[in-house]
Amino acid sequence: MNVDVSTAARRGWRGPVEAATAMFLVGTLAGVSGVIGEYPVYGGQALRYLLAAVILLAVARLAGLRFVRLTPRETALLAALSLTGLVIFNVCVIEATRHGGPALVGTVLGTVPLALALLGGRPSPRLVGAAAVVVAGATVATGLGSGDLTGLLWSLGALGCEVCFSLLAIPLLPKLGAVRVSAYSVTLAVPMLVVAGLLVDGAAMIRVPTAPELAGLGYQSLIVTSVAFFLWYDALPRLGPATAGLFAGLIPVGAIATGAVLGLGAPSAPDLLGAALVVAGIVIGLSAAGSPAAGARRPTGTRRPVAGESRPVGAG
């Protein structure tokens, strides 16, 4: 009896822990971005996703997950996920940073929880209120910053792509599972980024990285992409997009913590206040779902990808 309760509790907390870890790790990206700041952007991102694809495909093979044949609709969804959630997202963030600075981009991306709460079904008023608290915390932690209209438009484009990163994956997760969605999407992103890099930078899109650049790209590939993508896509069907989206507010918290660890600056009072608001909003949102276990209300027709990944599923 006690064993059953303990197992149920672990299952109930798995989704929140995975979502929180994934978004925190994404936030650490800001701490290593300076290391690769001089490397060609598109070539660097292509290398990042190429290495992540090798890692994730190897994991899939070791786990016995064979290739799954996709329908035309599923192929289109996966291509759209890679194009919007990975490739265009990076372009939008790059351009938004050039025009408005990272503070503007971070503030706009802080509205991801509210966007997913509104688009992820029929959220309760309490869940929407929780998302608003998370947005407020992310905004306080990031700082409103300044920028022009062009920077704002690029930031809004990044916001739309970040929403697509989650919503487009939901129909794919029951059949493919978290590992294969992650592996297939990053694999498709590589040629897209190569084409973009050739159009923008030509032959200068890639060069031999220095040791620090190689370490930075390796961190992005292994931690920010391979690990964080899997954790997020495993948590998403467990929690649903509205509840999972609350954890996106931890992105600036991860950035603040990384900056402090790397000696880039101690967190300020607004940083700490914003982090506290984010945590409060997440707690409110989880309680709105009834409990962590109740938060695993999945969209119709979905199931936990873990069950599907225990053996090959849907292979054509």
N, C-alpha and C positions, 0 to 999 in steps of 0.2 A: 504493500500500500504506500509506504513512504517512498519506495523506489519509484513508483509510478508518478507520484506527485513531483518528486525531484526531476524526473525526466521531462515531465510536462513543463515545469518551470524553465528548464534549460532551453527547451524548444521555443517557449514563449519569449525568452529574452534573446534568442539568437538573432532574429531580424533587427531589433533595435541596436544591438551591439555591433552587428556587421555594418549597418547603415551609418552609425556614428563613426566607426573606424574608417570606413571608406571616405566619408566627407572630410574627416580630419586629415587623412593622408593627402587628399586633393589639396587641402589648404597648405600643406608643407611645400607645395610646388613653388610658392613665392619665395621661400627661403633659398632654393637652389637655382632660381632663374638667373640670378646675377652671375653664376658660374659659367653659364652658357650664353650670356648676353651678347657676346661678340661672334657667336657661331651663326652661320646663315640659317634663318628661321625655318624655312620650308624644308631644307635639307636636314636640319636637325630633328624636326618633327617626324620626317620620313624615317630617319634612323631610329628614333625612339620607338615608333610603332612597328618597325621591322623587327627589332630585338624583342619587343613585347609579343609579337606574333610567333616568333620562334619559341619563346618561353611557354606561351599558352597552348600552342599546338603540341608541344612536347608533353605538357601536363595532361592534355586530352588523350594523347596516345598512351601514356603510362596508366591513366585511369581506365583504359579500355573503351574510350568513347570514340566509336568509328564515325566516319563521315556520314552526314545525314543529307539526303537529297531534298532540296527545297522546291516548293511549288513556285510558279512565277510570281504570285503575290508575296510569298515569304522572301523571295530573292529581292523584290523591289523594296520591301520593308527594310531588309538588311542593308541594301545599298543606300537607302535614304538615311538610315541610322548612321552609317559611316560618313556620308557626305555632310550631314547637318551636325550631328553630335560630336564629330571628331574634326573633320577637315575645315568646314566653314566656321565652326566654333573657334578654332585656333586663329583663323584669318580675322574674324571679328574682334577677338580679344587683342590681337596685335595692332590692328588699325585703331581700335578704341583707345588703347594705351598711348599711341602716338598723338592722338588728338586731344584726349581728355585726361590722360594719366590713369594709373592703376586704381586710385581711389574712386573715380567715377565708375569704372568697370565693376569694382567690388560692390559698390552700393547698388547698382542695377541688378547684379547677379544675386544680391541678397534678397531679391523679391521672388526667387525661385520657389521657396516654400508656399507663398501665397498663390503663385501661378499654378503649381501642381495641385494645391488644395481646391482651386476653383475648376480646374480642367479634369481632375482625376475622378469624377463621378458626382455624387450628391453629398458634399461635405456638410456636416452639422455646423450650426453657428459657432459652437464651441471650438471646433477644429479650425474654422476660418479665423476665429479670434486668436487661437494659438499660433497660427501661421503669421498673423499680423504682429504678434509679440516677437516671433523669431526674426521677421523682417526688420523690426525696429532695432533689435539687438545687433543684427548684422550691419545695419546702417550706422549705428553708433560706433561699433568696433572698427568699421572700415573708414568712416569719415566721409562726409558728403563730397569733398573735393571740388574741383572746378573743371570746366571743359566747355567746348563749343557744341553747336547743334550736330555737327558731323560726328563728334565723339559720342554723343548721346545716342545717335542712330545706330552706330556700330555696336554700342553696348546693348541696345535693345535687340539687335540681331544675335548677339551672343546669348542673351536671355532666352530667345526663342529656340536657339540650337540646344541649349542646356535642357530645356523642357522636352525637346524631341529625343534627347539622349535617353530619357526614361520612358516616355510614352510610346515611342516606336519599338522599344524592346519588349514591352509587355506581351504582345501577341506571339512573339518568338520564343519566349522563355519556356513555356510548357513543353514544346517539342525539342528545343535545342539544349536547354539548361544554361546555367550561368557561364560555365567554362567555354562552351562552344559559341555562345553569343559574343562573349568577349574576344575569343580568338578570331572568329570570322570577321567581326567588325574592324578590328585593328589591321587585319590582313588586307581587307579591301581599302583601308585608308592609305596604305603605302603608295600604290600607283597613283591615287588621286593627288597626294602631296607631291609626288615626283613631277607630275605634269604641271601643277601649280608652280613648283620651284623652277622648272625649266622656263616657264613663261615669264616669271618675274625676275629671276636671277641668272638664268642661263647656266652655263657651265660652272659658274661660281656658287651654285646652290649647295655644293658639298666640298669638303676638304678633310684632310686627316685631323681629327680633333686632338687638342692637347690633353694631357693627363687629367687636369681638373674638369675639362669639358667632357671627357669620356666618362668620368665618374658621375657628373651631373646628368648626362644622358642615360647612363645606366640606372641611376636612381629613378629617373622619370619612367623608364621602361619597366623596371622590376616592381617598384613600390607604388608609384602614382598610377601606372597603367595596369599592369598584370594583377597585382594584389587588390588595388582599390576597385577596379572594374568588376572583378569576380565578386568581391564582397557586396558591392552595390547591387549587382544583378541577382545575387542570391537573396538579398534582403527585400528587393522590390516586390516580388509576388507575395512574400510573407506579410508585408505591411500594407500594400496598396500604395499608389502614387501619392495620395493626399497625406498620409501619415509619414511615409518615407521622405517626402519632400521637406518635412520639418528639419531633418538632419542636415540639409544643405546649408543651414545657418551656421554649421560648425566649420565651414570653409575658412572664414576670417579668423576663427578661433585657432585653427591649425596654423595659419600664417603667423599669428601673434606668438604662439608658443614656439614655433620654429625660429622666429627672429630672436626670441629671448635665449633659446638654447645655443644658437650660433653667435651670440654676442652682438647682434645687430641692433639691439635696443631693448630696454626693459619695457614691459607693458605699462601704458599710462592708465589713469583712472577711467577715461572713456573706454579703453580697451577692456578693462575688467568689468565695467558696467555692461558693456555690450555682450560680453561672454555670459554674464549672469542672466541677462534677458533671454539670450538664446537657449540656455539650459532650462529656464523657467517655461519658455514657450514649448519646448519639446516635452517637458513633463505634463503640461496642460494638454497638449495634443495626444499624448499616449493615454492619459486618463479619459479623454473624450472618446477614445476608441473602446473604452471599457476596461481594458487591461492589455498588456503586451500580447497575450495570446489572442485576445479579441482583435487586436490590430492586424492580425493575419487575414483579414477579410480580403480575399483576392478577387480580381475581376472575374466575371463569369467565364467559365471555360478554362481557367488556369488551375494549375496545381503546383506543388512545391517542386522546383527543379531538382532538388536533392534526390527525390525518389526517382526521377527520370534519369539521373546521372549514375545511378547504381548499376545500370546496364545500358547497352545501346538502345536508343528509343527512336522510333520513327524512321529508321534507316530505309532508304529507297532501294 
